[in-house]
């Protein structure tokens, strides 16, 4: 399955496969929303697979947003790999 991104105001819904090949699409949508405001909610429940590149870059985008005082919330029970990585990064 390809990547499908739907945005409603400051809410971003991601569905499909998030990987090195299509991460730039996700990054573009996220930045468009964050340029309009200081808050975004990303629903990852529809992500069927994410590769290590996607995880690494999602963590980096989250880190940069927080550094720039942007409120980023990631919701949904997406891939276990993604959840475990975010959990371990917040403990460090």
C-alpha positions in Angstrom: 0.0 0.0 0.0 1.2 3.5 -0.8 1.2 6.4 1.7 -2.0 8.4 2.1 -1.9 11.6 4.1 -5.1 13.5 5.0 -5.1 16.8 6.9 -7.9 18.7 8.6 -6.7 21.9 10.1 -4.0 20.9 12.5 -4.9 17.2 12.4 -2.8 14.9 10.2 -3.9 11.3 9.4 -1.3 9.0 8.0 -2.2 5.7 6.3 -0.2 3.0 4.5 3.6 2.6 4.3 6.0 5.3 5.6 9.5 4.7 4.3 12.6 6.3 2.8 11.0 6.6 -0.6 8.0 8.6 0.5 9.0 10.3 3.8 9.4 13.6 2.1 5.6 13.8 1.4 4.9 13.3 5.1 7.5 15.9 6.1 6.1 18.4 3.6 2.5 18.1 5.0 3.8 18.3 8.6 5.8 21.5 7.9 2.8 23.1 6.1 0.7 22.7 9.2 3.4 23.8 11.6 4.1 26.9 9.5 0.5 27.9 10.0 0.4 27.3 13.7 2.1 25.9 16.8 0.2 22.7 17.2 -0.3 19.5 15.3 -1.9 16.1 16.0 -0.6 13.2 14.0 -2.7 10.0 13.9 -0.5 7.0 13.1 -3.1 4.3 13.6 -3.3 3.7 9.8 0.5 3.2 9.3 0.9 -0.5 8.3 4.7 -0.4 8.0 7.5 2.0 8.8 11.1 1.4 8.0 14.0 2.5 10.1 14.6 5.6 8.0 11.0 6.6 8.6 11.3 6.1 12.3 14.6 8.0 12.5 13.2 11.0 10.6 9.9 11.0 12.4 11.9 11.2 15.7 14.1 14.0 14.3 11.0 16.0 13.1 9.4 15.6 16.5 12.7 16.8 18.2 13.0 19.8 16.0 9.3 20.8 16.5 9.7 20.6 20.3 12.9 22.6 20.1 11.0 25.3 18.1 8.3 25.3 20.8 5.7 23.6 18.5 3.2 21.2 20.2 3.3 17.9 18.4 1.1 15.0 19.5 1.3 11.6 18.0 -1.8 9.5 18.6 -3.0 6.0 17.7 -1.6 2.6 18.0 0.6 2.5 15.0 3.4 0.0 14.3 4.9 -1.5 17.4 8.4 -0.5 16.2 7.4 3.2 16.1 5.7 3.1 19.5 8.7 1.3 21.2 11.2 3.8 19.7 9.3 6.8 20.9 8.9 5.3 24.3 12.7 4.5 24.6 13.6 8.0 23.3 11.5 9.8 25.8 13.1 7.8 28.6 16.6 8.9 27.6 
